[in-house]
C-alpha cells in the first residue's frame, strides 16, 4: 500500500511543472522555439525568460566559433556553436520528490539571430 501511495505522489508532483517541459527533449525544443522563434534576438530571449521565470546566468554566456563544441555536446544532436552567443538557460527546476532540471542552450549566429536550442533534462534521485 505504501508503494502505491509513493508512486501516486511522484506522479502527482511530477506534473507540477509548466506543460512545455513535459515530454521528451524534441517536444520541449519545439515548444521553446514556438516561444522564441528561430531568427530572434538575444533581447527577445531575455524578455521571454523574464516573463516565464527562466534563469539566465550572464556569467555563463559565451561566444563560440561556428562548429565549436558546447557544454551540451551530444553526438546524436548538433549542439555546436553557430558562431555567435551561446546562452544557457534553466527553464524549470523542481526539487521534490526528485530534483528535476530542464536546461537549455540557445545558439545564435554571428549576426546574433537565434539558430537553434538544445535541451537537457536531468533527474537526480536521493
C-alpha positions, 0 to 999 in steps of 0.5 A: 500500500505504501508503494502505491501511495509513493508512486501516486505522489511522484506522479502527482508532483511530477506534473507540477511543472509548466506543460512545455517541459513535459515530454521528451527533449524534441517536444520541449525544443519545439515548444521553446522555439514556438516561444522564441522563434528561430531568427530572434534576438538575444533581447527577445530571449531575455524578455521571454525568460523574464516573463516565464521565470527562466534563469539566465546566468550572464556569467555563463554566456559565451561566444563560440566559433561556428562548429565549436563544441558546447557544454551540451555536446551530444553526438546524436544532436548538433549542439555546436556553436553557430558562431555567435552567443551561446546562452544557457538557460534553466527553464524549470527546476523542481526539487521534490520528490526528485530534483528535476532540471530542464536546461537549455542552450540557445545558439545564435549566429554571428549576426546574433539571430537565434539558430537553434536550442538544445535541451537537457533534462536531468533527474537526480534521485536521493 
